[in-house]
Amino acid sequence: MKEKIHLKQILECPSDLFGPNCLSHCLCANNGKCNSKTGECTCTSGWTGKGCEFPCPFGLFGINCSDKCDCANGASCNHTNGECDKQCEDGRFGANCSQKCQCQNGGICNHISGHCQCMPGWRGKKCNKVCTKGFFGQDCAQLCKCFGLEASCDHITGQCECPPGFKGLHCTEKCSPGTFGAECLQQCNCKLNQECDPINGKCFCKAGYYSEDEQCEQTCSQGRFGIGCSEKCDCENGANCNTETGECLCLPGFIGAHCEFSCPEGRYGQRCSNVCLCQNGGKCDQNGECHCPPGFAGSKCTELCPVGRYGHKCREKCQCADGAKCDPVDGQCLCGPGRVGPTCLTECPQGLYGFNCSLECDCNGANCDSISGCCNCPMGRYGSKCQFECPPGRFGSYCSQSCSCKNGANCNTVTGQCLCPPGYNGEKCQHFCPLGFFGPQCSLPCDCNGYECNSITGECICPMGKNGKDCLEDCPEGQFGENCFQQCECYNGARCDPIDGKCYCLPGYLGPNCKLELRDPERMAKRGDLPDFNEIIRRRKRMINFCFVCFFILLE
C-alpha cells in the first residue's frame, strides 16, 4: 500500500499543471487548486466560478459560498470569512485601512485582504505580469484561438497576432499568391513561373519548373517534380506524376496514391470511375473489355457456351455420348436419366435408374427402366411393382395370355406350359393317364398285378370278381362284380359267379336264381301244383327263339 502511495505522489503534476504528461496549465485563480488529472478547480473560501475567478455573491461567504452573512443593517460581509466590514477607500485595505494596495495595471485590491483582482490580460499577485503566451482575458483563463506555433494573441482582447505569411481571424490562412509578410500586406515582385516566399517575399521557381539563370522557363523532366524539380516521383505501373505537386497520374485501370493498386473488381478506366458490365463472374481489363470465365462468352459474358462446347472462350469440344450435354465450364458430361460414366456410355446397373443412376428400382427384384424407373416385370408377374403373380388361367408378359389347359389344370405363369393335375397328361392335359400309370404327369406305375388303377390316386381298380388292395383276392362268397360290391341272389345252395353274379344251380334246381326245383316226372305227376316238365322245356325253347329273333331285328 505504501508503494502505491509513493508512486502516486511521484506521478502527480506540479500545482499549476495538469493532464497527460502535465502539459496543460491550471486555470484556477485566487489560490484555487486544480485536479492534476482533469484540471477541475477546487476554490478557496470566498471564491466561486469554474476558474475560481468570482468572489461570493453579496450576502454569501465561505467554501463554495455556502454561508450567509450575518451583518446588521444589511451590511455586506467579507466573502472569505464572513466578517462584517466597513469598506476602505480605493488603494487602502486592512485594519483601519492602514495598508496600501500593491495592485498594478488597474488591478483592484480587496479592502480587507489586499488581494489583487487583476484586469483582463494581467496576472500575478500584483497584476504586474501579462498572460502566458497562448492565453488571454480575465485571470488569463482563456485560450488563444490562433493557428500555428508562432502565432500569438493580444493578452487582453485575444485578437490573433499572425506571424509573417499568415492572416485571418485565427491565422489559419496563408498569404494569397503575390503577397507576403506580416498580415500579408506586402506585394511580391516575381517573374513568370515564379512564386515568392510568403514570409520574406524571396522569389523562386514554381513547383514543376527549374532554371539555371533564374528564368524558370524549363519544366521538370519526367519522373521529377516540386520546387526546383528536386523531388522524385514515386509512381508505379507506368504512371507519371504532376510536376508541381508530385501527385501520381495513374494510367487507366490503376488507383492509389502511387498507382500501386489495380482497379477493384467491377471497375475500370481512368481513376477506376467506370463500372464493368461483365456478368457471370467475368472481369474487365483497364479498357473495360470483358474476360469471361470458362463456360461463358459474349461481349458481356451473358451467353453460355453453345451446345457441344465448353471451357475458356468455349474452345473445347464436349466428349459426351448419346446426345448428352456437357457442363459449359469444365466439360463434365451431364448424363441424362439412365446413363453414367465420364462420357455417358454406361447404362445404369440393374436395380438402379434415373439421373446418375442414384435411384433404386422398387420392383420386388425385377429390373426397371433405367430412365423412368417403370418396372419391367418378368414373365408371370404383373403390377406397378411386379408385386403380383399371374392369376390362375393367365401367363406370359404381364399375364396377357390365357392358358389353354383342360381338366382344371393350371399353366406355368412364365411359359404357359400346362401343369396337369394327377391323372392327366398331354400338352393341354386333355388325356387320362395311359393304362398302368397314375399320379402327377402319369409318372407312377400302377401296382395292381396287371390290373388298372385310379389315374389320380393309384388305387387299384379290380376286375369283376377280384378284391383287395392288389386285386389278388377273389370276391367273398355271396358277392360279385366290381370290387365285390354286389350281393349274389342265388338260392338253394347255388354258387354265384364272382364276375357277373350268374347263379350256378345245384342239381335239381333251375332258374336265374336257382329258385326252381327240378323233380322226376313220376314224382312231379304226383304233385298237381308243379308244371309239367315237358311244358317247361317247350316254354324255354320258345323264349330262346324269341330272343334270337329280337337280336337279329336289332342287327338289321
C-alpha positions as CSV (number, residue, x, y, z in Angstrom):
1,M,0.0,0.0,0.0
2,K,2.9,2.4,0.8
3,E,4.4,1.6,-2.5
4,K,1.3,2.7,-4.3
5,I,1.0,6.0,-2.4
6,H,4.7,6.7,-3.2
7,L,4.1,6.1,-6.9
8,K,1.1,8.3,-6.9
9,Q,3.0,11.1,-5.3
10,I,5.8,10.8,-7.9
11,L,3.3,10.9,-10.8
12,E,1.3,14.0,-9.6
13,C,1.7,17.1,-11.6
14,P,3.1,20.4,-10.2
15,S,0.4,22.6,-8.7
16,D,-0.1,24.8,-11.8
17,L,-0.1,21.9,-14.4
18,F,-2.4,19.0,-15.2
19,G,-3.3,16.4,-17.7
20,P,-1.3,13.8,-19.7
21,N,2.4,14.4,-19.2
22,C,1.4,17.5,-17.2
23,L,1.4,19.6,-20.4
24,S,-1.7,21.7,-19.6
25,H,-1.8,24.9,-17.4
26,C,-4.2,25.1,-14.5
27,L,-6.7,28.0,-14.8
28,C,-7.6,28.3,-11.2
29,A,-7.4,31.8,-9.8
30,N,-7.3,33.1,-6.2
31,N,-5.2,30.3,-4.9
32,G,-7.6,27.7,-6.1
33,K,-6.2,24.2,-6.6
34,C,-6.7,22.1,-9.7
35,N,-7.1,18.4,-10.1
36,S,-3.8,17.0,-11.6
37,K,-5.8,14.8,-14.0
38,T,-8.8,16.8,-15.0
39,G,-7.8,20.4,-14.3
40,E,-11.0,20.9,-12.4
41,C,-10.7,23.8,-9.8
42,T,-11.3,23.5,-6.1
43,C,-11.8,27.1,-4.9
44,T,-10.6,28.6,-1.6
45,S,-13.0,30.2,0.8
46,G,-14.9,33.1,-0.6
47,W,-14.4,32.3,-4.3
48,T,-16.5,30.6,-6.9
49,G,-16.8,30.0,-10.7
50,K,-15.2,27.4,-13.0
51,G,-11.8,29.1,-12.5
52,C,-12.5,30.5,-9.0
53,E,-12.5,33.9,-10.6
54,F,-15.5,35.3,-8.9
55,P,-16.0,36.4,-5.3
56,C,-19.0,35.1,-3.5
57,P,-22.2,36.9,-4.3
58,F,-23.4,39.7,-2.0
59,G,-24.6,38.2,1.3
60,L,-22.7,34.9,1.0
61,F,-19.2,33.8,2.1
62,G,-17.1,30.8,2.8
63,I,-16.3,27.5,1.0
64,N,-18.5,27.2,-2.1
65,C,-20.2,30.5,-0.9
66,S,-22.5,28.3,1.1
67,D,-22.7,30.5,4.2
68,K,-24.9,33.6,4.7
69,C,-23.6,36.9,6.1
70,D,-25.0,37.9,9.5
71,C,-24.4,41.7,9.4
72,A,-26.7,44.4,10.8
73,N,-28.4,46.9,8.7
74,G,-27.9,44.9,5.6
75,A,-24.2,45.4,5.5
76,S,-22.0,43.2,3.5
77,C,-19.5,40.8,5.0
78,N,-16.1,39.6,4.0
79,H,-16.7,37.0,1.3
80,T,-13.9,34.8,2.7
81,N,-14.5,34.8,6.4
82,G,-18.0,36.4,6.8
83,E,-16.6,39.3,8.9
84,C,-18.9,42.4,8.6
85,D,-16.8,45.1,7.0
86,K,-16.6,48.8,6.6
87,Q,-15.1,49.3,3.2
88,C,-11.8,51.2,2.8
89,E,-11.2,53.8,0.2
90,D,-9.6,52.8,-3.1
91,G,-5.9,51.9,-2.7
92,R,-6.2,51.0,1.0
93,F,-7.0,47.8,2.9
94,G,-6.7,46.0,6.2
95,A,-7.5,47.1,9.8
96,N,-8.3,50.7,9.9
97,C,-7.4,50.8,6.2
98,S,-3.8,51.2,7.3
99,Q,-2.2,49.3,4.5
100,K,-1.6,50.4,0.9
101,C,-2.6,48.2,-2.0
102,Q,0.2,46.9,-4.3
103,C,-2.0,46.2,-7.4
104,Q,-0.7,47.4,-10.8
105,N,-2.2,47.8,-14.3
106,G,-5.6,48.7,-13.0
107,G,-5.9,45.8,-10.6
108,I,-8.4,46.2,-7.7
109,C,-7.4,45.1,-4.2
110,N,-9.7,43.6,-1.7
111,H,-10.2,46.2,1.1
112,I,-9.9,43.5,3.7
113,S,-7.2,41.1,2.5
114,G,-5.4,43.4,0.0
115,H,-5.6,40.6,-2.6
116,C,-5.4,42.0,-6.1
117,Q,-8.2,41.2,-8.6
118,C,-6.4,41.8,-12.0
119,M,-7.8,43.4,-15.0
120,P,-8.2,41.1,-18.2
121,G,-4.8,40.3,-19.7
122,W,-2.8,40.5,-16.4
123,R,-1.8,38.1,-13.8
124,G,0.4,37.8,-10.7
125,K,0.0,38.8,-7.1
126,K,0.4,42.5,-8.1
127,C,-1.1,42.1,-11.6
128,N,2.3,43.0,-13.0
129,K,2.6,40.1,-15.5
130,V,1.0,39.7,-18.8
131,C,-0.8,36.4,-19.6
132,T,1.3,33.5,-20.6
133,K,1.7,33.1,-24.3
134,G,-1.4,31.4,-25.7
135,F,-3.8,32.7,-23.0
136,F,-5.7,36.0,-22.6
137,G,-8.6,37.7,-20.8
138,Q,-9.8,37.7,-17.2
139,D,-7.4,35.9,-15.0
140,C,-5.7,34.7,-18.3
141,A,-8.1,31.9,-18.3
142,Q,-9.0,31.9,-22.0
143,L,-7.0,30.1,-24.7
144,C,-5.9,31.9,-27.8
145,K,-7.5,30.5,-31.0
146,C,-4.7,31.2,-33.3
147,F,-3.2,28.6,-35.7
148,G,0.5,27.8,-35.7
149,L,3.2,27.7,-33.2
150,E,4.5,31.1,-34.0
151,A,1.0,32.8,-33.7
152,S,0.1,34.6,-30.5
153,C,-2.9,36.7,-29.4
154,D,-3.4,40.0,-27.6
155,H,-3.2,39.2,-23.9
156,I,-6.2,41.4,-23.2
157,T,-8.6,41.0,-26.2
158,G,-7.4,37.7,-27.6
159,Q,-7.1,39.0,-31.1
160,C,-4.6,36.9,-33.1
161,E,-1.2,38.4,-34.0
162,C,-0.3,36.3,-37.0
163,P,3.4,35.6,-37.9
164,P,4.6,36.7,-41.4
165,G,3.0,34.6,-44.2
166,F,-0.4,34.1,-42.4
167,K,-3.6,36.1,-42.0
168,G,-7.1,35.7,-40.9
169,L,-9.0,35.8,-37.6
170,H,-7.2,32.8,-36.3
171,C,-4.1,32.9,-38.6
172,T,-5.3,29.9,-40.5
173,E,-5.0,31.5,-44.0
174,K,-1.7,31.6,-45.9
175,C,-0.9,34.7,-47.8
176,S,-2.6,34.9,-51.2
177,P,-0.3,34.4,-54.2
178,G,1.6,37.6,-54.8
179,T,1.6,38.8,-51.2
180,F,3.8,38.1,-48.2
181,G,4.9,39.4,-44.8
182,A,3.0,40.3,-41.6
183,E,-0.7,40.3,-42.3
184,C,0.2,39.6,-45.9
185,L,0.3,43.3,-46.6
186,Q,3.4,43.3,-48.9
187,Q,3.3,42.7,-52.7
188,C,5.6,40.2,-54.3
189,N,7.7,41.2,-57.3
190,C,8.4,37.9,-59.2
191,K,8.6,36.9,-62.9
192,L,6.6,34.3,-64.9
193,N,6.6,30.8,-63.4
194,Q,7.9,32.2,-60.2
195,E,6.4,32.4,-56.7
196,C,7.5,34.4,-53.7
197,D,8.1,33.2,-50.2
198,P,5.0,34.3,-48.2
199,I,7.3,35.1,-45.2
200,N,10.1,37.1,-46.7
201,G,9.0,37.7,-50.3
202,K,12.0,36.0,-51.9
203,C,11.3,34.8,-55.5
204,F,11.8,31.1,-56.6
205,C,10.7,28.9,-59.4
206,K,7.2,27.5,-59.1
207,A,6.9,23.8,-58.4
208,G,7.3,22.0,-61.8
209,Y,9.8,24.5,-63.2
210,Y,13.5,24.9,-62.8
211,S,16.2,27.2,-64.2
212,E,19.9,27.8,-64.1
213,D,19.5,31.5,-65.0
214,E,16.5,32.3,-62.7
215,Q,14.2,32.5,-65.7
216,C,12.2,29.4,-64.6
217,E,11.3,28.5,-68.2
218,Q,12.0,24.8,-68.1
219,T,9.5,22.2,-66.8
220,C,10.6,19.2,-64.8
221,S,11.6,16.2,-66.7
222,Q,9.5,13.0,-66.5
223,G,9.8,11.4,-63.0
224,R,10.7,14.7,-61.2
225,F,8.5,17.3,-59.5
226,G,8.4,20.1,-57.0
227,I,10.4,23.2,-56.2
228,G,13.5,23.1,-58.4
229,C,12.3,19.7,-59.7
230,S,14.2,18.4,-56.6
231,E,11.7,15.6,-55.8
232,K,11.5,12.2,-57.4
233,C,8.1,10.9,-58.5
234,D,7.0,7.8,-56.6
235,C,4.5,6.3,-59.0
236,E,4.1,2.7,-60.1
237,N,2.6,0.8,-63.1
238,G,4.0,3.3,-65.7
239,A,2.3,6.3,-64.2
240,N,3.7,9.9,-64.4
241,C,3.3,12.5,-61.7
242,N,2.2,16.1,-61.7
243,T,5.4,18.2,-62.0
244,E,4.1,20.7,-59.4
245,T,2.5,18.6,-56.7
246,G,4.0,15.1,-57.4
247,E,0.5,13.6,-57.5
248,C,0.6,10.4,-59.5
249,L,-1.4,10.5,-62.7
250,C,-2.5,6.8,-62.9
251,L,-3.0,5.0,-66.2
252,P,-6.5,3.6,-66.8
253,G,-7.0,0.6,-64.6
254,F,-4.9,1.7,-61.6
255,I,-5.6,3.8,-58.5
256,G,-3.8,4.6,-55.2
257,A,-1.5,7.4,-54.1
258,H,1.3,5.7,-56.0
259,C,-1.0,3.9,-58.6
260,E,0.0,0.7,-56.9
261,F,-3.4,-0.9,-56.9
262,S,-5.4,-2.3,-59.8
263,C,-9.0,-1.3,-60.1
264,P,-11.2,-3.2,-57.7
265,E,-13.3,-5.9,-59.2
266,G,-16.1,-4.4,-61.2
267,R,-14.4,-1.1,-62.0
268,Y,-12.1,0.1,-64.8
269,G,-10.8,3.1,-66.7
270,Q,-9.3,6.4,-65.6
271,R,-9.4,6.6,-61.8
272,C,-11.5,3.3,-61.9
273,S,-14.5,5.5,-62.4
274,N,-16.3,3.2,-64.9
275,V,-18.5,0.3,-63.9
276,C,-17.7,-3.0,-65.6
277,L,-20.7,-4.5,-67.4
278,C,-19.4,-8.1,-67.3
279,Q,-21.8,-10.7,-65.9
280,N,-21.5,-14.3,-64.6
281,G,-18.1,-13.6,-63.0
282,G,-16.5,-12.0,-66.0
283,K,-13.8,-9.5,-65.3
284,C,-12.9,-6.5,-67.3
285,D,-9.5,-5.1,-68.2
286,Q,-8.4,-1.5,-67.8
287,N,-10.2,-0.7,-71.1
288,G,-13.5,-2.3,-70.0
289,E,-13.2,-5.4,-72.2
290,C,-14.7,-8.4,-70.6
291,H,-12.7,-11.5,-70.0
292,C,-15.2,-14.3,-69.5
293,P,-14.7,-17.2,-67.1
294,P,-14.8,-20.7,-68.6
295,G,-18.3,-21.6,-69.9
296,F,-19.4,-18.1,-70.9
297,A,-19.0,-16.0,-74.0
298,G,-20.2,-12.7,-75.5
299,S,-19.2,-9.1,-75.1
300,K,-20.7,-9.1,-71.6
301,C,-20.3,-12.8,-70.7
302,T,-24.0,-13.2,-70.8
303,E,-24.0,-16.2,-73.2
304,L,-23.4,-19.8,-72.2
305,C,-21.1,-21.8,-74.5
306,P,-23.0,-23.3,-77.4
307,V,-24.2,-26.9,-77.0
308,G,-21.2,-29.2,-77.6
309,R,-18.6,-26.7,-76.5
310,Y,-17.1,-25.7,-73.1
311,G,-14.2,-24.1,-71.3
312,H,-12.2,-20.9,-71.8
313,K,-13.6,-19.0,-74.7
314,C,-15.7,-22.2,-75.4
315,R,-12.7,-23.6,-77.3
316,E,-13.1,-27.2,-76.1
317,K,-15.3,-29.8,-77.6
318,C,-17.6,-32.0,-75.4
319,Q,-17.0,-35.7,-75.5
320,C,-20.4,-36.9,-74.3
321,A,-22.2,-39.8,-75.9
322,D,-25.9,-40.3,-76.8
323,G,-26.5,-36.6,-77.2
324,A,-25.7,-35.8,-73.5
325,K,-24.8,-32.2,-72.8
326,C,-21.7,-31.2,-71.0
327,D,-21.0,-28.6,-68.4
328,P,-20.1,-25.4,-70.2
329,V,-17.5,-24.7,-67.5
330,D,-15.4,-27.9,-67.1
331,G,-16.8,-30.1,-69.9
332,Q,-18.1,-32.7,-67.4
333,C,-20.8,-34.7,-69.1
334,L,-24.3,-34.1,-67.8
335,C,-25.7,-37.6,-68.4
336,G,-29.5,-38.0,-68.9
337,P,-31.5,-40.4,-66.9
338,G,-30.3,-43.9,-67.2
339,R,-26.7,-43.1,-68.1
340,V,-23.5,-42.8,-66.2
341,G,-19.8,-42.6,-66.8
342,P,-17.4,-39.9,-67.9
343,T,-18.9,-39.9,-71.4
344,C,-22.4,-41.2,-70.5
345,L,-21.7,-44.5,-72.4
346,T,-22.7,-46.8,-69.5
347,E,-26.3,-47.8,-68.8
348,C,-27.4,-47.9,-65.2
349,P,-26.6,-51.2,-63.4
350,Q,-29.6,-53.5,-62.9
351,G,-31.7,-52.3,-60.0
352,L,-30.9,-48.6,-60.4
353,Y,-32.3,-45.8,-62.6
354,G,-32.6,-42.0,-63.0
355,F,-30.1,-39.2,-63.0
356,N,-26.6,-40.5,-62.0
357,C,-28.4,-43.9,-61.5
358,S,-29.0,-42.7,-58.0
359,L,-32.5,-44.2,-57.5
360,E,-33.2,-47.8,-56.7
361,C,-35.8,-49.8,-58.6
362,D,-38.8,-50.8,-56.4
363,C,-39.9,-53.8,-58.4
364,N,-39.7,-56.7,-56.0
365,G,-36.5,-58.0,-57.5
366,A,-37.4,-57.2,-61.1
367,N,-35.4,-54.8,-63.2
368,C,-36.8,-51.4,-64.1
369,D,-36.5,-48.9,-66.9
370,S,-33.2,-47.1,-66.4
371,I,-34.7,-43.8,-67.4
372,S,-38.2,-43.7,-65.9
373,G,-37.9,-46.4,-63.2
374,C,-41.0,-48.2,-64.5
375,C,-40.8,-51.8,-63.6
376,N,-40.1,-54.4,-66.4
377,C,-42.0,-57.3,-64.9
378,P,-40.6,-60.8,-65.8
379,M,-42.9,-63.4,-67.4
380,G,-45.5,-64.4,-64.9
381,R,-45.7,-61.3,-62.8
382,Y,-47.7,-58.0,-63.1
383,G,-48.5,-54.9,-61.1
384,S,-46.8,-51.4,-60.9
385,K,-44.1,-53.0,-58.8
386,C,-44.3,-56.6,-60.2
387,Q,-45.8,-57.5,-56.9
388,F,-48.4,-60.0,-58.2
389,E,-48.1,-63.4,-59.8
390,C,-50.4,-64.2,-62.7
391,P,-53.8,-65.3,-61.6
392,P,-54.9,-68.9,-62.5
393,G,-55.5,-69.2,-66.2
394,R,-53.1,-66.4,-67.2
395,F,-49.4,-66.4,-68.1
396,G,-46.7,-64.6,-70.1
397,S,-45.6,-61.0,-70.2
398,Y,-47.8,-59.0,-67.8
399,C,-50.1,-62.1,-67.7
400,S,-51.5,-61.1,-71.1
401,Q,-52.1,-64.7,-72.4
402,S,-54.7,-67.2,-71.5
403,C,-53.9,-70.8,-70.6
404,S,-55.4,-73.5,-72.8
405,C,-55.3,-76.3,-70.3
406,K,-58.1,-78.8,-69.8
407,N,-59.5,-80.7,-66.9
408,G,-58.9,-77.8,-64.4
409,A,-55.1,-77.7,-65.0
410,N,-53.2,-74.6,-64.3
411,C,-50.3,-73.4,-66.5
412,N,-46.8,-72.2,-65.8
413,T,-47.2,-68.4,-65.4
414,V,-44.0,-67.8,-67.3
415,T,-44.1,-70.3,-70.3
416,G,-47.8,-71.2,-70.3
417,Q,-46.9,-74.9,-70.1
418,C,-49.8,-76.8,-68.7
419,L,-49.3,-78.2,-65.2
420,C,-51.5,-81.3,-65.3
421,P,-53.2,-82.4,-62.1
422,P,-52.6,-86.0,-61.1
423,G,-54.3,-88.4,-63.5
424,Y,-53.9,-86.4,-66.7
425,N,-51.3,-85.7,-69.3
426,G,-50.9,-84.3,-72.7
427,E,-49.9,-80.9,-73.9
428,K,-53.2,-79.5,-72.7
429,C,-53.8,-82.2,-70.0
430,Q,-56.6,-83.5,-72.3
431,H,-55.7,-87.2,-71.8
432,F,-56.2,-89.5,-68.9
433,C,-53.1,-91.4,-67.8
434,P,-52.5,-94.4,-70.0
435,L,-53.4,-97.8,-68.5
436,G,-51.0,-98.9,-65.9
437,F,-50.0,-95.4,-64.8
438,F,-51.3,-92.7,-62.4
439,G,-50.4,-89.6,-60.5
440,P,-48.6,-86.3,-61.4
441,Q,-47.6,-86.4,-65.1
442,C,-48.8,-90.0,-65.1
443,S,-45.3,-90.9,-64.0
444,L,-46.1,-93.5,-61.4
445,P,-46.8,-97.1,-62.4
446,C,-49.9,-98.9,-61.0
447,D,-49.1,-101.7,-58.5
448,C,-52.2,-103.8,-59.2
449,N,-50.8,-107.1,-60.6
450,G,-51.5,-106.1,-64.2
451,Y,-54.9,-104.6,-63.4
452,E,-55.9,-100.9,-63.9
453,C,-55.6,-98.3,-61.1
454,N,-57.2,-94.9,-60.5
455,S,-55.2,-92.5,-62.7
456,I,-55.3,-89.9,-59.9
457,T,-54.8,-91.8,-56.7
458,G,-53.3,-95.0,-58.0
459,E,-55.9,-97.0,-56.1
460,C,-56.3,-100.4,-57.9
461,I,-59.5,-100.9,-60.0
462,C,-60.0,-104.6,-59.6
463,P,-61.8,-106.6,-62.4
464,M,-65.1,-108.3,-61.8
465,G,-64.7,-110.9,-59.1
466,K,-61.5,-109.6,-57.6
467,N,-61.0,-107.6,-54.5
468,G,-58.2,-106.3,-52.1
469,K,-55.5,-103.7,-52.3
470,D,-53.6,-105.5,-55.0
471,C,-56.7,-107.3,-56.6
472,L,-55.3,-110.6,-55.5
473,E,-58.3,-111.8,-53.6
474,D,-61.4,-113.4,-55.1
475,C,-64.8,-112.0,-54.1
476,P,-66.1,-113.5,-50.8
477,E,-68.9,-116.0,-51.2
478,G,-72.2,-114.3,-51.8
479,Q,-70.6,-111.2,-53.5
480,F,-69.7,-110.4,-57.1
481,G,-68.9,-107.6,-59.5
482,E,-66.6,-104.6,-59.4
483,N,-64.8,-104.6,-56.0
484,C,-67.3,-107.4,-55.0
485,F,-69.8,-104.6,-54.0
486,Q,-72.9,-106.5,-55.4
487,Q,-74.7,-109.2,-53.4
488,C,-75.4,-112.5,-55.1
489,E,-79.1,-113.6,-55.4
490,C,-78.7,-117.3,-55.8
491,Y,-80.8,-119.7,-53.8
492,N,-80.9,-123.3,-52.8
493,G,-77.2,-123.6,-52.4
494,A,-76.4,-122.3,-55.8
495,R,-72.8,-120.9,-56.4
496,C,-72.6,-117.3,-57.6
497,D,-70.2,-116.3,-60.4
498,P,-67.9,-113.7,-58.8
499,I,-67.7,-111.7,-62.0
500,D,-71.2,-111.3,-63.3
501,G,-73.2,-112.8,-60.4
502,K,-74.6,-115.6,-62.5
503,C,-76.0,-118.4,-60.4
504,Y,-74.8,-122.0,-60.9
505,C,-77.6,-124.2,-59.6
506,L,-77.1,-127.3,-57.8
507,P,-78.6,-130.4,-59.4
508,G,-82.4,-130.4,-59.0
509,Y,-82.7,-126.6,-59.3
510,L,-83.0,-124.2,-62.1
511,G,-83.9,-120.7,-63.0
512,P,-81.8,-117.4,-62.9
513,N,-81.7,-117.6,-59.2
514,C,-82.0,-121.4,-58.9
515,K,-85.3,-120.9,-57.2
516,L,-87.0,-123.5,-59.3
517,E,-86.8,-127.1,-58.1
518,L,-86.4,-129.7,-60.9
519,R,-88.1,-133.1,-60.0
520,D,-88.7,-136.6,-61.5
521,P,-91.6,-136.8,-63.9
522,E,-93.0,-139.6,-61.9
523,R,-92.7,-137.6,-58.7
524,M,-93.8,-134.4,-60.4
525,A,-97.0,-136.1,-61.5
526,K,-97.9,-136.8,-58.0
527,R,-97.9,-133.1,-57.3
528,G,-100.5,-131.1,-59.1
529,D,-99.1,-127.8,-58.1
530,L,-96.0,-128.3,-60.3
531,P,-96.0,-127.6,-64.0
532,D,-95.4,-130.3,-66.4
533,F,-91.7,-130.8,-67.2
534,N,-92.2,-131.1,-70.9
535,E,-94.2,-127.9,-70.8
536,I,-91.3,-126.1,-69.1
537,I,-88.9,-127.3,-71.8
538,R,-91.2,-126.0,-74.5
539,R,-91.6,-122.6,-72.9
540,R,-87.8,-122.3,-72.5
541,K,-87.2,-123.1,-76.2
542,R,-89.9,-120.5,-77.3
543,M,-88.2,-117.8,-75.1
544,I,-84.8,-118.6,-76.6
545,N,-86.1,-118.4,-80.1
546,F,-87.8,-115.2,-79.4
547,C,-84.6,-113.7,-78.1
548,F,-82.7,-114.7,-81.2
549,V,-85.4,-113.0,-83.4
550,C,-85.1,-109.8,-81.4
551,F,-81.3,-109.9,-81.7
552,F,-81.4,-110.1,-85.4
553,I,-84.0,-107.5,-85.7
554,L,-81.8,-105.2,-83.8
555,L,-78.9,-106.0,-86.1
556,E,-80.9,-105.1,-89.1
